[in-house]
Amino acid sequence: DGYAHSGFIKSLNKLEPLIIKIVAGTMQQHEDYRVRICGHSMGAAVAALLAVKWREEYPEWDVKGIGFATPCCISKHLVPASKEIFTSFVHHFDAVVRLSMGSIQDLHNGMRLFSKRVGNRAHSAVALYHALTRLILNTENENVLAIASEISEIINQNLHNEWQTTDSVSHLYPAGEIYQFWREPRGKDLMSYRIHHGDTQHYGRLEFSPTMLSDHGTAGYTEAFENLLVLSVVETKIWISLKSAQRKQIQEYWNSWPYPDLLDSNANSTLAIAQMEKNSVFKKRAHEEGMIRPFLLLVSLPPKRRAAVANLLGISMISQEWYYKFNPHREAWVIIMGPNGLARRTTSLFSAINPLAGPVTWYNVVLECCRILKKSQGKYINAKLVAALKNKSKKHSEAFRASSDQSDTSCSSLEEYFMLLLFSLSDTLESDDIVIDGSEEAKELLELSAISALNVDEIIDKEQAPLTSEVEDIKQKLGQVGFVSDSFIRYIAKEQTEALIQKTNEFYTWGSSISRQQAKTQKKKAVCVVGAGLASAALLLLLVPSIGPLAIMPVTAGIGMGVCAISESVTGGLVSFIVSIMQHRIALARFGVNIQ
């Protein structure tokens, strides 16, 4: 019925005898079992061929497969059948999924045509490389651009013609339904991913990119999935880490909420409102500490999602004995005020030992996140928007009032300002505006790409375009449930829910990345300080042998300072936490819940 890559067929013939008896025997014992085959690169090609083969030979089996970086392994004749049982994922410009003898022949023919048309010029080889990648060339050379365009059209037409006939097999293609990840830089260490349904025919030609080889590695595929599904990935990792007995205890608790979050189409707010209205000593203490807003938002999360949000802060609640009493209010309190909680992560070492420093409130937490964002991404965010942060600082008494007084909307305004910073970062950089540092070139790119906003409330309304009646209705409802920034309200009203979830996932991943980097830095700092203490002790003993026990003093000091360094607040997880809180606040607004 079709053709397949001979090398992968040989690998399949070596692999199948090793596993068929085990799989067949298991399927006979358990008729309700399903067969799932997956692989990466060569493993993906063999998985695809095996899935196609077994589907035909064992029609009674439920056989399906998943491939990551699936090479070109089958002819067009087998593509329709493979789509029923196999799914392939492609990361960015991964060359392996586009490489076959047919695409190499197209490249060869294109080089010959290009050399013939351009002539024997010194720059033709470089021009050829850029032409075939379909990147922008020197615009002064219209002849080069025209030839490149002609070659591209010839390749596309040949592929189209091949798909219209039944006998041509010059190209091979990845198996199954194809889903394409496209990577886009948004700022420093912040990467955005988009996923699209791919057209199999397009993978019959090579696409050139500086990353076409590195895009093939498993790290890129893992990053793409974690970027798009970060909280789901965290939830799954937590579940996998549980022992069998723990799963039995937790399963009923987690399943008591039948939906993953309030953005689910089947969700309702009954359980969330019940937890927010419930009184407890933890709720009272949260109000007294100026932490009632995050407390209410946390207790109204589904249990599984709350455990994942805690994990973003480095808190493993499932490892604590008290967790198995299944008390949402205690869980929320630990996330906020526990050893690795919000307050601890926002408190600097100096503030912790300063008797005059007031306790951390929710306003302080959000403000700290705004400062983190400014420090790490300020070069990539609209300057006027960043400048507005100067007016956000408050005295402790003012911050406490903003965090505990329902008539004060300062916290709501600051939360929305923080999200505007993130959305500005996400929207201002396009895929071509790759900014790496603060050079003059980077500043020029930023000026070209940034929104020409004069203040916070104008940043989203780029063109002052009139809102549709549907969007206007959403805007009014958001205003009625406690949202105060007009620009933020307009933005949320115009964004589709899927797009909003996608953007927030980007920031979850980025926040987690910052947290890991800071944790590594602190460990290095601790090692250096302890090492300095040991070196000082050794030096003292060498210089003054009689000093004896006194040499332990620098060692003790070094260890003490090292402990302080390694326990100093790690702020990266805060970003992920605030994003999750804000996404949930928006979700609650769908049901008319005003957190204020």
N, C-alpha and C positions, 0 to 999 in steps of 0.2 A: 504493500500500500504506500510505501514511502521509503526514504533513505535516512541513514543515521551515520554519524561520525565513526569511522572504523576503529579508531583508537579507544573511544569510549565503549564501543561494543565489546572489544577485547577485555576491558576492565570489568564490564558487566558479566561476561562469561566466567571470569575468575571469581567474582564476588558471589554470584547467585548460589553456586553449590555449597558455599560455606554457611548460608543462612536459610535456604529454602526448607530444609527438613524441620528446623526449629520453628519457623513461622507457620508452616503448614500444620505441624503437630499442635501448636498452640491454638490455631484457628479451629481445629477439629474439637478441641476440648472446650473452647469458649466461642460459641457461634455468634455471640453479640459483640465480640471484639472487632475493632477497626484497625486497618493497617495504615500507618502514616510513615512516609519515607521522606527524609530531608537531607540536605547536604549543601556544602559551599564549594564553588568553583568546579573542579573535576567531580567532586562528590555530588554536586547538584546535577550535573549531566548524567551521571550513572543513576541517581535517584529518579530522574525524569524517565529515562529509558526503562528502568525497572518497573516504574508505576504503569507505564504504557503496556509493557509486556504482561505484567500480572493482571491488569484489568481484562486483557483479552483471554489469558489462560485460566483465570479464576474469576469468572463473572459473578460468582456468589459472594466474593469478598468486597468489602467496602474499602477500596484502595484510593488513597490520595497522597500527593506529595507537595513539598515546598522546597524551592531552591533559592539560594542566595548567590548572586553572581553566576547564574547559570550560563555556561558557554554555549556557543552556537553548536547544536548537536543533532538537530533534525531538519529534514527538508520541509518545505511548505506543505507537502501532502499530509504530514503527521500533525501539523499545528492544530487544526480544529479538534481532533480527538484528544490531544494533550491538554487543551484548555478546559476540558471537562473534569480533569483529575489532577492538574498540576498548576502551581502558582510560582512565578519567578519574580524576585525583587532585584532591582538594578540600582546601584549607588552612583549617582552623578555621571561622570564620563568613563566609567569602568570599561576598559578596552576589551576585556575577555568576552563580554557578552555581545560584542560587535565584530569579533574576529573570526573570519572563515576564509577559505581559499577564494571564494567569490569576492569578498571585500578587499582582499589583498590584490587580486587581479584588477579590481576597479581602481585601486590606488596606483598600480603599475601603469595602467592605461592612461590615467589622469596625468601622471608624471611625464609620460611620453608626449601627450598632447600639449601639456604646458610648455615643455622644453621646445617643442616645435613652433608653437605660437609666439612665445616670448623671445626665443633665440638664445644664443650663448652669452648671457649677461652674468656679471659677477653676483648680482643680488637675486638671481632667479630662484636659487635653492631655498633661500629664506622666504622669499615671496610665496613659493609653492607651499611651504609648511603652513604659513598663515592662511593662504587661500583655502586649503583643504580643511582647515579648522573653522572656516566661515567666520573668522574674526575680522575686525576692521583693519584694512591695510592702509598704506600711505595713499590718502585720497587724491594726491596729485597724479598717481599712476592709474588712470582710468582703464588703460589697456589690461593691466594685471587684474583689476577687479572684474572686468568683463569676462576674461578667460576663466577666472576662478568660478564665476557664476555659471558659465557655460559648462564647465566640468561637473559642477554640482548638479546641474539640471540633467546632464547626460546620465549620471549615476542614478538619479532618482527615476528617470524614464526607463532605464534598463531594469531596475527593480520592479517597477510597475508592470512592465511588459512580461517579466518572468512570472509574476503572480497571476497574469491573465491566461497563461498557458499551463498545460498539465505535464509536459515532458521535460521542461528545463529544470535542472537541479544545480546550477552553478553556485548558489548561495545556501548556506545553512543558517538556522535561526535558533534562539533560545526557546525552550519548550514552555507551554502553558500560557495562562494569562499573565501579562507582564505589568508590574507596578514599578514606576520610576521615581526614585528619590532625587530631588534637585536641591543642592546645598547653596545657601546664600549667606554671605557675611553680613552681620548687622552692627558690629562694633568690636571692641577688643574682647577676644575669647568668647564672643557670642555668635553662635551660628544658628541660622534658621533653616528648616527643611520643609519642602513641599512634596507631596506625593501625588502622582498623576497616573492614570491608566495609560499604559504604553501601547503603541501600534506595532505589532510584530514586524511588519515590513520595514519599519525605520531602523531596526537593528541589523539589517543586512548591509549597512555601510558603516565605515569607521568614522568616529568623531574624535578629532585631535584636541588634546588639552594637556597642560603641564602636569595635571594630576591623574591622567588616564591610567597610569600603572598603580599609583598609591591608592586610588579609589577602589581597587579590587580587594584590598585587605579586609579582614573580618572586623577590624576596629571601626572602619567607616560605616559598615552596615549596623553594627551595634549602636554606634552613636546616633544614627538616623532613627532607629526604632525607639531608643530611649528618649530622644528629643520629642518625638511625636506622641509617645505613650508613657511618659515618665512616671506619673503616679500609678498607672496600671502596672508598670514594671516593678515599682517599689512594692505594691501590694502583693504581687506574685512572688517576689523574692522573700517577703515576710512569711508568706504561706509555706513556701518550700522549706524555709529554715525551721519550721515547727516540727516537733516530734509527733508521732501518731496520736499519743494520748492528749497532747496539747491541741491538736486539730479537732479532736472530738469535743473538747471543752469549748473551744472558740467558735466552731462552725455555727452552732445555733445562735450565738450572740451576733456574729457578723450577718447571718442570714435574716435576722430579725428586721433588718432594713432591706427590703426586696429590690432596691435600686442602688447603683454605684454612687450617684450624687444627684443633686436636685436639678441638674441640667438634663438629666435623662427624660426622654419624652413621656415615660410612664410614671414619673415621680409625683409625689404629693407632699405637702408640707406638714401633715398631721403630726408625725413623730418628731420632726424638728421643733415645731412650736411647743409641743408638750415638754420637751427637755429644756427649752428656754424659759418656760413659765414655772417649772419646778423649782422649789426653794431648797437650799442646802447650805451647810456651813461653808462649803467651798465657794458657792456663789456670793455669799455675804462677804467673805474675805477678798474675793476678786474685786468687788465694788469698793471696798475699803482701800485697796491697793491701786485703784485707778486702772484696773485691768478688766473691767466688766465687758467691754466691747469684744475683745478676742475671746473671752470666756463664753459669751453667748454664741458666738459664731462656731466655736469649737464643739460645744455640746450639741449643736444642731447638725453636725456632720454625721454621716453614717459611720458606724464603728470602724469598719475596715479602712475608710478614707482617713479617719482621725489617726489611726495607727501609722498610716503612710505619711501624713503630714508631720507627725512626731519624728518619724524616721528622717525626714529632711533636716530636722534640727539635731540629728545625732542621738535621739532618744529612742531606745528600744523598750517599749512598754511591755511587749509580750514576754520579756525575760524577767519581769517583776512579779512576785507572788501575788501582790495586791491586785494586779490587772485581772485576775481570774474571778474577782468579785463583780466585775463588769459594771462599774460605776462611771458613767460618762462625765459626771461633775468632777470626780477625783482625777480622771484622766486629763481633763482640761486644765485643772489646777497644776498638775505636775508639768504639763507642757509649758505653762506660763511661768511658774515660780520654782520649778524643780532645779536640781544641780546644773543641768544643761539647758534649762528653759529660756524663754524669751528674756526675762529680766537679767539673768546671769550673762547672757550673750551680749546684752546691750551695755552692761556695766564694765567700764574700764578698770584696770588694776588700781589706778590712782583713786577713782571714785569709790572703789570697794573699801579702801583704808581711810578715806576722808570722812570724818565725822560730820562735816558740814554739808556734804552732798546728800540731797534728798533721794528717796527711793525712785526707781524707774517706773514710769507710767506708760500706758499705751501710746500716748502722744510722743514720748521720748523714743520708743521703739520704732515707730514709723519714721520719725525725723532722722534717726540713725540710718535707716535704710535709704532714705533720700540722699544722705551724705555719702554712703557707700557707692551709690549709683553715680553721683557727681564725681567722686574721686576716681572711679575706675572707667567710667564711660563719658565723662563730661565733654571730651573733645568731639564726640559723635552725636551730641544732643544739641538742639537749638540753644544758642548762647543766652537769648533773652529768657527762655524758660528756666535754664539753670540759674540765672541771676536771681530769679524770684525766690530761691531758697534762702537768701539772706534775711528775708522778712518773716521766716517761719519759726525762728527760735523763741522760746518762752521761758519765763522764770518757773521754778518748780511749782509754786502755787497755781500759776496760770495753766501749766501743763496738766496738773491734777484736776483742776476744774474742767478743762476741756475733755478729760478722759472719763469723768464721772457724772457731769451735769448734763442731763438730757436736753436742756435748752441751749447748750453750747455746741455749735456745729463745726468747731475747729478741727476735731478729729476726722470727721467725715470729709471735710475739705482737704486735709492733709493726705488722707488715704487716696483720694481721687487725684491729687497732685502727683503723688508717687507713681500711680498707674499711667498718668499722662507722660511722665518722664520715660517710662518703659515703652509706651506706644509710640512716642516721638522717635525714640531710638529705633524701634522696629520699622517705622514707616519712612524715615528719612533716607536710609541707605538702601540703594538698589543693588542688584547683583554685580553691576559693573563698577560701583563705587567702592572698591576694596581699599579701605584705609587701614594702614598698619601702625602708623606712629603720628606724632604731632608735627610733622614737617610742614613746610610752607605749601607743598603740593597737597598734603592732606587737608590743610586748612582751606585751600581753594576748592577742593572737592566738596568739603563740608558746606561751604558757602553756596555752592551750586545746588547741592542736594537738600539742604535744610529748608524747612518751612519758614517763610518770611513772616514770623509771628512777632507781635509787639508785646504780648503778655500771655499768661497761662490760658486765659479763657478764649484766646483766638487760635490756639495752636492746631486744633483739630479741624476747625471750619476753614479748610484750605481755600476754597473758592467762594465762600459765602453762598453756596448753592441752596436753593429752597428745598425743604424737606418734603418727602411724599407724605400723604395723609397717614399711611401706616406707620412711618417712622415718627411723625409728629405725635401720634397717639402713644407710642412707646415712650417718647421723650417726656410727655406729660405724666405718665404713670410712674416713671423713675423719679421725677421731681416730687411726687406725692409720697414716696416711700423713703425719703431721707437723703437723696442725692442732691448735692448743692452746687456743684460746678457745672455751669451750662455747657462748657466745651466737652467735658467728660460725658455728660448726659447725651449730647448729640452724637458723640463717637460711639458709645455703647448702643444707642438706638439704631445707628446705621450699620453696625457690624453684625454679620451673621453669627449665630451661636458657635458654629463649627470653626469659623475664623478666630473667634475670641478664645476658644479652647486651645487652638493651635498656637496662638501667640503666647498664652500663659504657659503652655508646656515648654516653649523656648526659654522662658525665664526661670522655670523650675530647674531646668538643666543647667543654666548658667549659674544660678545661685548655688546649686550643689557643687559645681566645678570650683567656685570661689571657696566654698567651705573646705573642700579637700585640699586645695592649695594652701590655705591658711593653716590647716592642721599640720601639714608637712613642715611649713615654716616654723611653727611653734615647737615641734619636736626637735628640729635642727637647732633652734635657739636654746632649748633646754640642754641638749647635748653639749653645746659650746660652753654654756655657763658652768655646768658640772665639770667639764673638762678643764676649764680655767681654774676652778677650785682645786682640783687634783694637782694641776701643775704648780699652783702657788704653794700647796703643802709640800710637794717634793722639793721645791726651791728653798723653802724655809729650812727643811731638814738638812739640805746640803750646806747651806750657809751657816746655820746655827744648830749643830747636831744635838746640843743639850736642850733644845726647846721642847723636844718630846711631845707630850700630849697636846701642847698648844697648837701643833701643826694640824690638828683635827678641825680647828676653827674655820680656815678657808674652805675645807672640804664640806663642812656642815653648811656654811654660807652658800657655797656653790650649789649644793643639792637643794637647799631651800629656795634659792632664786630660780633654779631649774624647774622646780615644782610650780612656782608662781608663773613662770613663762609658759609652761605647757598647759596650765589651767586657765590662762588668760582667755577672755571672751573671744570666741570665734564667730564672726558676724556673717559669714557667707550664707549660712542656712536661713538667716532672717529674710533675705530677699525671696527665697522660695516660699517661706511661710506667709509673708505678706501677700504674695500673689495668690496663694491658695485661699487665704482669708477673703481677699477681694473678689475672687471668682465666686466663692460661696455667697458673699453678700449680694452680688448681682443675681445669682440663682434664686436667693430668697425673695428678691424683688419681683420675680416672676409671679410669686404667689401673694404679692401685696404685703410682705413682711417688712416692717420698718425697724431696723436694728437700733435706730436712734431712740 
